[in-house]
Amino acid sequence: MQHSMMWKAQQMGALTFYTHDIRAYSTTAYRQVDDTPYGGGGGMIMKVDVLVRAIEAVRGDDTCPVILTSPQGRVFTHNVALELAQHPRLVLLCGHYEGVDERVRHFITDDISIGDYVLTGGELAAMVIIDAVVRQLDGVLGAEGGAANESHADGLLEHPHYTRPASFRGLDVPDVLQSGNHEAIAKWRRKQALARTWQHRPDLLRRAQLSEEDKYLLGEVARAAAEARRDGRQFF
Protein backbone atom coordinates (compact mmCIF):
# COMPACT_ATOMS: atom_id res chain seq x y z
CA MET A 1 0.00 0.00 0.00
CA GLN A 2 3.05 2.28 0.05
CA HIS A 3 4.00 1.90 -3.60
CA SER A 4 2.85 2.85 -7.08
CA MET A 5 -0.82 3.69 -7.58
CA MET A 6 -1.83 2.87 -4.00
CA TRP A 7 0.76 5.31 -2.65
CA LYS A 8 -0.26 7.95 -5.20
CA ALA A 9 -3.96 7.58 -4.35
CA GLN A 10 -3.20 8.15 -0.66
CA GLN A 11 -0.94 11.12 -1.37
CA MET A 12 -3.62 12.85 -3.44
CA GLY A 13 -6.29 12.17 -0.81
CA ALA A 14 -8.33 9.76 -2.91
CA LEU A 15 -7.74 6.82 -0.56
CA THR A 16 -7.48 6.34 3.18
CA PHE A 17 -6.51 2.80 4.11
CA TYR A 18 -6.71 1.05 7.48
CA THR A 19 -6.01 -2.51 8.62
CA HIS A 20 -7.66 -4.04 11.69
CA ASP A 21 -6.45 -7.15 13.50
CA ILE A 22 -9.41 -9.50 13.99
CA ARG A 23 -7.68 -11.04 17.02
CA ALA A 24 -8.14 -7.72 18.81
CA TYR A 25 -11.86 -8.53 19.00
CA SER A 26 -11.42 -11.91 20.66
CA THR A 27 -12.24 -12.15 24.37
CA THR A 28 -10.20 -15.27 25.17
CA ALA A 29 -6.81 -15.27 26.84
CA TYR A 30 -5.11 -16.54 23.69
CA ARG A 31 -7.10 -14.24 21.36
CA GLN A 32 -8.75 -17.23 19.70
CA VAL A 33 -10.62 -16.43 16.45
CA ASP A 34 -11.43 -19.94 15.22
CA ASP A 35 -12.84 -23.23 16.48
CA THR A 36 -13.66 -26.76 15.29
CA PRO A 37 -16.82 -27.18 13.17
CA TYR A 38 -20.06 -28.57 14.55
CA GLY A 39 -20.73 -31.98 13.00
CA GLY A 40 -17.06 -32.82 12.72
CA GLY A 41 -14.75 -32.63 9.75
CA GLY A 42 -11.36 -31.14 9.07
CA GLY A 43 -10.27 -27.53 9.28
CA MET A 44 -11.09 -24.65 11.57
CA ILE A 45 -13.95 -22.17 11.29
CA MET A 46 -13.73 -18.45 12.09
CA LYS A 47 -16.01 -17.63 15.01
CA VAL A 48 -19.20 -15.63 14.51
CA ASP A 49 -18.97 -13.64 17.76
CA VAL A 50 -15.43 -12.43 17.08
CA LEU A 51 -16.13 -11.48 13.48
CA VAL A 52 -19.36 -9.65 14.26
CA ARG A 53 -17.64 -7.64 17.00
CA ALA A 54 -14.95 -6.70 14.47
CA ILE A 55 -17.51 -5.76 11.80
CA GLU A 56 -19.57 -3.61 14.15
CA ALA A 57 -16.53 -1.86 15.61
CA VAL A 58 -15.02 -1.04 12.23
CA ARG A 59 -18.24 -0.14 10.46
CA GLY A 60 -19.72 1.89 13.29
CA ASP A 61 -22.94 3.68 12.36
CA ASP A 62 -21.97 3.81 8.68
CA THR A 63 -24.10 1.95 6.14
CA CYS A 64 -21.13 1.22 3.87
CA PRO A 65 -20.82 -2.21 2.22
CA VAL A 66 -19.19 -4.98 4.25
CA ILE A 67 -17.62 -7.48 1.85
CA LEU A 68 -16.38 -10.94 2.76
CA THR A 69 -13.62 -12.35 0.55
CA SER A 70 -14.76 -15.89 -0.14
CA PRO A 71 -14.44 -18.51 -2.91
CA GLN A 72 -18.22 -18.86 -2.64
CA GLY A 73 -18.90 -15.23 -3.52
CA ARG A 74 -19.83 -13.60 -6.80
CA VAL A 75 -16.89 -13.39 -9.18
CA PHE A 76 -14.95 -10.13 -9.15
CA THR A 77 -14.93 -8.37 -12.53
CA HIS A 78 -14.16 -4.94 -13.97
CA ASN A 79 -17.82 -4.00 -13.65
CA VAL A 80 -17.83 -4.99 -9.97
CA ALA A 81 -14.75 -2.78 -9.46
CA LEU A 82 -16.62 0.13 -11.06
CA GLU A 83 -19.61 -0.55 -8.82
CA LEU A 84 -17.53 -0.60 -5.64
CA ALA A 85 -15.64 2.54 -6.65
CA GLN A 86 -18.90 4.50 -6.32
CA HIS A 87 -18.97 3.98 -2.55
CA PRO A 88 -17.14 6.48 -0.32
CA ARG A 89 -16.15 3.69 2.08
CA LEU A 90 -15.78 -0.10 1.99
CA VAL A 91 -15.10 -2.65 4.70
CA LEU A 92 -13.37 -5.83 3.54
CA LEU A 93 -13.51 -8.88 5.81
CA CYS A 94 -10.83 -11.45 5.02
CA GLY A 95 -11.87 -15.08 5.28
CA HIS A 96 -9.37 -17.63 6.55
CA TYR A 97 -8.95 -21.28 7.53
CA GLU A 98 -11.78 -23.53 6.32
CA GLY A 99 -14.17 -20.59 6.18
CA VAL A 100 -16.39 -18.48 8.42
CA ASP A 101 -19.37 -19.39 10.56
CA GLU A 102 -22.37 -19.19 8.23
CA ARG A 103 -24.15 -16.80 10.60
CA VAL A 104 -21.60 -14.12 9.71
CA ARG A 105 -23.42 -13.74 6.37
CA HIS A 106 -26.28 -12.05 8.24
CA PHE A 107 -23.90 -9.20 9.08
CA ILE A 108 -22.28 -8.61 5.68
CA THR A 109 -23.69 -7.04 2.53
CA ASP A 110 -21.76 -9.01 -0.10
CA ASP A 111 -19.18 -11.74 -0.58
CA ILE A 112 -16.76 -11.69 -3.49
CA SER A 113 -14.45 -14.26 -5.07
CA ILE A 114 -11.49 -13.22 -7.25
CA GLY A 115 -11.54 -16.53 -9.13
CA ASP A 116 -12.36 -20.20 -9.12
CA TYR A 117 -9.57 -21.33 -6.82
CA VAL A 118 -8.88 -21.33 -3.08
CA LEU A 119 -6.30 -19.23 -1.22
CA THR A 120 -5.02 -19.78 2.30
CA GLY A 121 -6.56 -16.50 3.39
CA GLY A 122 -8.59 -13.63 2.03
CA GLU A 123 -5.88 -10.99 2.47
CA LEU A 124 -4.53 -11.41 -1.07
CA ALA A 125 -8.06 -11.28 -2.47
CA ALA A 126 -8.71 -8.08 -0.51
CA MET A 127 -5.59 -6.49 -1.99
CA VAL A 128 -6.68 -7.44 -5.51
CA ILE A 129 -10.08 -5.85 -4.92
CA ILE A 130 -8.55 -2.68 -3.44
CA ASP A 131 -6.06 -2.30 -6.30
CA ALA A 132 -8.70 -2.74 -9.01
CA VAL A 133 -11.17 -0.39 -7.29
CA VAL A 134 -8.65 2.38 -6.59
CA ARG A 135 -7.62 2.44 -10.26
CA GLN A 136 -11.17 3.56 -11.07
CA LEU A 137 -10.97 6.67 -8.88
CA ASP A 138 -10.69 9.97 -10.74
CA GLY A 139 -7.13 11.16 -11.23
CA VAL A 140 -5.36 8.11 -9.82
CA LEU A 141 -4.04 6.76 -13.12
CA GLY A 142 -3.11 10.20 -14.39
CA ALA A 143 -3.19 9.55 -18.13
CA GLU A 144 -6.44 10.81 -19.60
CA GLY A 145 -8.72 7.88 -20.34
CA GLY A 146 -6.20 5.44 -18.87
CA ALA A 147 -8.71 3.31 -16.99
CA ALA A 148 -11.23 3.46 -19.82
CA ASN A 149 -8.71 1.98 -22.27
CA GLU A 150 -7.58 -0.98 -20.19
CA SER A 151 -8.55 -4.59 -20.78
CA HIS A 152 -12.19 -5.32 -19.85
CA ALA A 153 -13.09 -1.63 -19.59
CA ASP A 154 -15.26 -1.89 -22.70
CA GLY A 155 -15.75 -5.65 -22.60
CA LEU A 156 -12.68 -6.47 -24.72
CA LEU A 157 -9.06 -7.33 -24.06
CA GLU A 158 -6.63 -4.50 -24.67
CA HIS A 159 -4.73 -4.09 -27.94
CA PRO A 160 -0.95 -4.82 -28.14
CA HIS A 161 1.56 -2.15 -27.09
CA TYR A 162 5.03 -1.36 -28.45
CA THR A 163 7.87 0.99 -27.57
CA ARG A 164 11.48 1.59 -28.68
CA PRO A 165 13.48 0.04 -30.26
CA ALA A 166 11.45 -0.16 -33.46
CA SER A 167 13.20 -3.40 -34.41
CA PHE A 168 14.46 -6.11 -32.08
CA ARG A 169 15.93 -9.42 -33.33
CA GLY A 170 13.82 -9.30 -36.46
CA LEU A 171 10.65 -8.36 -34.60
CA ASP A 172 9.37 -5.01 -35.84
CA VAL A 173 6.85 -2.50 -34.56
CA PRO A 174 3.88 -2.42 -36.98
CA ASP A 175 4.28 0.32 -39.58
CA VAL A 176 0.88 1.83 -38.82
CA LEU A 177 2.00 2.75 -35.28
CA GLN A 178 4.90 4.75 -36.73
CA SER A 179 2.83 6.43 -39.45
CA GLY A 180 1.47 9.33 -37.42
CA ASN A 181 -1.99 8.62 -38.88
CA HIS A 182 -4.09 8.69 -35.73
CA GLU A 183 -7.26 7.50 -37.43
CA ALA A 184 -5.47 4.48 -38.90
CA ILE A 185 -3.80 3.79 -35.54
CA ALA A 186 -7.15 3.88 -33.70
CA LYS A 187 -8.66 1.47 -36.24
CA TRP A 188 -5.66 -0.88 -36.00
CA ARG A 189 -5.83 -0.90 -32.20
CA ARG A 190 -9.55 -1.63 -32.20
CA LYS A 191 -9.11 -4.46 -34.67
CA GLN A 192 -6.27 -5.92 -32.61
CA ALA A 193 -8.38 -5.73 -29.45
CA LEU A 194 -11.16 -7.61 -31.21
CA ALA A 195 -8.71 -10.18 -32.59
CA ARG A 196 -7.05 -10.75 -29.22
CA THR A 197 -10.42 -11.15 -27.50
CA TRP A 198 -11.62 -13.51 -30.24
CA GLN A 199 -8.49 -15.63 -29.75
CA HIS A 200 -8.16 -15.68 -25.96
CA ARG A 201 -11.59 -14.84 -24.51
CA PRO A 202 -14.34 -15.43 -27.10
CA ASP A 203 -16.85 -15.56 -24.23
CA LEU A 204 -16.37 -11.81 -23.75
CA LEU A 205 -17.52 -11.10 -27.30
CA ARG A 206 -20.90 -12.59 -26.53
CA ARG A 207 -21.45 -9.94 -23.85
CA ALA A 208 -19.64 -6.97 -25.41
CA GLN A 209 -21.54 -4.06 -26.92
CA LEU A 210 -20.18 -4.11 -30.47
CA SER A 211 -20.77 -1.36 -33.01
CA GLU A 212 -21.40 -2.08 -36.68
CA GLU A 213 -17.78 -1.10 -37.36
CA ASP A 214 -16.65 -3.58 -34.68
CA LYS A 215 -18.66 -6.35 -36.33
CA TYR A 216 -17.12 -5.52 -39.70
CA LEU A 217 -13.59 -5.58 -38.24
CA LEU A 218 -14.34 -8.85 -36.44
CA GLY A 219 -15.47 -10.31 -39.74
CA GLU A 220 -12.11 -9.32 -41.26
CA VAL A 221 -10.34 -11.01 -38.34
CA ALA A 222 -12.33 -14.23 -38.82
CA ARG A 223 -11.68 -14.28 -42.57
CA ALA A 224 -7.95 -13.67 -42.12
CA ALA A 225 -7.74 -16.43 -39.49
CA ALA A 226 -9.57 -18.86 -41.78
CA GLU A 227 -7.20 -18.07 -44.66
CA ALA A 228 -4.19 -18.57 -42.39
CA ARG A 229 -5.47 -21.97 -41.28
CA ARG A 230 -6.13 -22.99 -44.87
CA ASP A 231 -2.59 -21.98 -45.90
CA GLY A 232 -0.98 -23.56 -42.87
CA ARG A 233 0.14 -20.20 -41.50
CA GLN A 234 0.01 -18.92 -37.95
CA PHE A 235 -2.43 -16.01 -37.75
CA PHE A 236 -1.87 -14.80 -34.18
C-alpha positions in Angstrom: 0.0 0.0 0.0 3.0 2.3 0.1 4.0 1.9 -3.6 2.9 2.9 -7.1 -0.8 3.7 -7.6 -1.8 2.9 -4.0 0.8 5.3 -2.6 -0.3 8.0 -5.2 -4.0 7.6 -4.3 -3.2 8.1 -0.7 -0.9 11.1 -1.4 -3.6 12.8 -3.4 -6.3 12.2 -0.8 -8.3 9.8 -2.9 -7.7 6.8 -0.6 -7.5 6.3 3.2 -6.5 2.8 4.1 -6.7 1.1 7.5 -6.0 -2.5 8.6 -7.7 -4.0 11.7 -6.4 -7.2 13.5 -9.4 -9.5 14.0 -7.7 -11.0 17.0 -8.1 -7.7 18.8 -11.9 -8.5 19.0 -11.4 -11.9 20.7 -12.2 -12.2 24.4 -10.2 -15.3 25.2 -6.8 -15.3 26.8 -5.1 -16.5 23.7 -7.1 -14.2 21.4 -8.8 -17.2 19.7 -10.6 -16.4 16.5 -11.4 -19.9 15.2 -12.8 -23.2 16.5 -13.7 -26.8 15.3 -16.8 -27.2 13.2 -20.1 -28.6 14.6 -20.7 -32.0 13.0 -17.1 -32.8 12.7 -14.8 -32.6 9.8 -11.4 -31.1 9.1 -10.3 -27.5 9.3 -11.1 -24.6 11.6 -13.9 -22.2 11.3 -13.7 -18.5 12.1 -16.0 -17.6 15.0 -19.2 -15.6 14.5 -19.0 -13.6 17.8 -15.4 -12.4 17.1 -16.1 -11.5 13.5 -19.4 -9.6 14.3 -17.6 -7.6 17.0 -15.0 -6.7 14.5 -17.5 -5.8 11.8 -19.6 -3.6 14.1 -16.5 -1.9 15.6 -15.0 -1.0 12.2 -18.2 -0.1 10.5 -19.7 1.9 13.3 -22.9 3.7 12.4 -22.0 3.8 8.7 -24.1 2.0 6.1 -21.1 1.2 3.9 -20.8 -2.2 2.2 -19.2 -5.0 4.3 -17.6 -7.5 1.8 -16.4 -10.9 2.8 -13.6 -12.4 0.5 -14.8 -15.9 -0.1 -14.4 -18.5 -2.9 -18.2 -18.9 -2.6 -18.9 -15.2 -3.5 -19.8 -13.6 -6.8 -16.9 -13.4 -9.2 -15.0 -10.1 -9.1 -14.9 -8.4 -12.5 -14.2 -4.9 -14.0 -17.8 -4.0 -13.6 -17.8 -5.0 -10.0 -14.8 -2.8 -9.5 -16.6 0.1 -11.1 -19.6 -0.6 -8.8 -17.5 -0.6 -5.6 -15.6 2.5 -6.6 -18.9 4.5 -6.3 -19.0 4.0 -2.5 -17.1 6.5 -0.3 -16.2 3.7 2.1 -15.8 -0.1 2.0 -15.1 -2.7 4.7 -13.4 -5.8 3.5 -13.5 -8.9 5.8 -10.8 -11.4 5.0 -11.9 -15.1 5.3 -9.4 -17.6 6.6 -8.9 -21.3 7.5 -11.8 -23.5 6.3 -14.2 -20.6 6.2 -16.4 -18.5 8.4 -19.4 -19.4 10.6 -22.4 -19.2 8.2 -24.1 -16.8 10.6 -21.6 -14.1 9.7 -23.4 -13.7 6.4 -26.3 -12.0 8.2 -23.9 -9.2 9.1 -22.3 -8.6 5.7 -23.7 -7.0 2.5 -21.8 -9.0 -0.1 -19.2 -11.7 -0.6 -16.8 -11.7 -3.5 -14.4 -14.3 -5.1 -11.5 -13.2 -7.3 -11.5 -16.5 -9.1 -12.4 -20.2 -9.1 -9.6 -21.3 -6.8 -8.9 -21.3 -3.1 -6.3 -19.2 -1.2 -5.0 -19.8 2.3 -6.6 -16.5 3.4 -8.6 -13.6 2.0 -5.9 -11.0 2.5 -4.5 -11.4 -1.1 -8.1 -11.3 -2.5 -8.7 -8.1 -0.5 -5.6 -6.5 -2.0 -6.7 -7.4 -5.5 -10.1 -5.8 -4.9 -8.5 -2.7 -3.4 -6.1 -2.3 -6.3 -8.7 -2.7 -9.0 -11.2 -0.4 -7.3 -8.6 2.4 -6.6 -7.6 2.4 -10.3 -11.2 3.6 -11.1 -11.0 6.7 -8.9 -10.7 10.0 -10.7 -7.1 11.2 -11.2 -5.4 8.1 -9.8 -4.0 6.8 -13.1 -3.1 10.2 -14.4 -3.2 9.6 -18.1 -6.4 10.8 -19.6 -8.7 7.9 -20.3 -6.2 5.4 -18.9 -8.7 3.3 -17.0 -11.2 3.5 -19.8 -8.7 2.0 -22.3 -7.6 -1.0 -20.2 -8.6 -4.6 -20.8 -12.2 -5.3 -19.9 -13.1 -1.6 -19.6 -15.3 -1.9 -22.7 -15.8 -5.7 -22.6 -12.7 -6.5 -24.7 -9.1 -7.3 -24.1 -6.6 -4.5 -24.7 -4.7 -4.1 -27.9 -0.9 -4.8 -28.1 1.6 -2.1 -27.1 5.0 -1.4 -28.5 7.9 1.0 -27.6 11.5 1.6 -28.7 13.5 0.0 -30.3 11.4 -0.2 -33.5 13.2 -3.4 -34.4 14.5 -6.1 -32.1 15.9 -9.4 -33.3 13.8 -9.3 -36.5 10.6 -8.4 -34.6 9.4 -5.0 -35.8 6.8 -2.5 -34.6 3.9 -2.4 -37.0 4.3 0.3 -39.6 0.9 1.8 -38.8 2.0 2.8 -35.3 4.9 4.7 -36.7 2.8 6.4 -39.4 1.5 9.3 -37.4 -2.0 8.6 -38.9 -4.1 8.7 -35.7 -7.3 7.5 -37.4 -5.5 4.5 -38.9 -3.8 3.8 -35.5 -7.1 3.9 -33.7 -8.7 1.5 -36.2 -5.7 -0.9 -36.0 -5.8 -0.9 -32.2 -9.5 -1.6 -32.2 -9.1 -4.5 -34.7 -6.3 -5.9 -32.6 -8.4 -5.7 -29.5 -11.2 -7.6 -31.2 -8.7 -10.2 -32.6 -7.0 -10.7 -29.2 -10.4 -11.1 -27.5 -11.6 -13.5 -30.2 -8.5 -15.6 -29.7 -8.2 -15.7 -26.0 -11.6 -14.8 -24.5 -14.3 -15.4 -27.1 -16.8 -15.6 -24.2 -16.4 -11.8 -23.7 -17.5 -11.1 -27.3 -20.9 -12.6 -26.5 -21.4 -9.9 -23.9 -19.6 -7.0 -25.4 -21.5 -4.1 -26.9 -20.2 -4.1 -30.5 -20.8 -1.4 -33.0 -21.4 -2.1 -36.7 -17.8 -1.1 -37.4 -16.6 -3.6 -34.7 -18.7 -6.3 -36.3 -17.1 -5.5 -39.7 -13.6 -5.6 -38.2 -14.3 -8.8 -36.4 -15.5 -10.3 -39.7 -12.1 -9.3 -41.3 -10.3 -11.0 -38.3 -12.3 -14.2 -38.8 -11.7 -14.3 -42.6 -7.9 -13.7 -42.1 -7.7 -16.4 -39.5 -9.6 -18.9 -41.8 -7.2 -18.1 -44.7 -4.2 -18.6 -42.4 -5.5 -22.0 -41.3 -6.1 -23.0 -44.9 -2.6 -22.0 -45.9 -1.0 -23.6 -42.9 0.1 -20.2 -41.5 0.0 -18.9 -37.9 -2.4 -16.0 -37.7 -1.9 -14.8 -34.2 
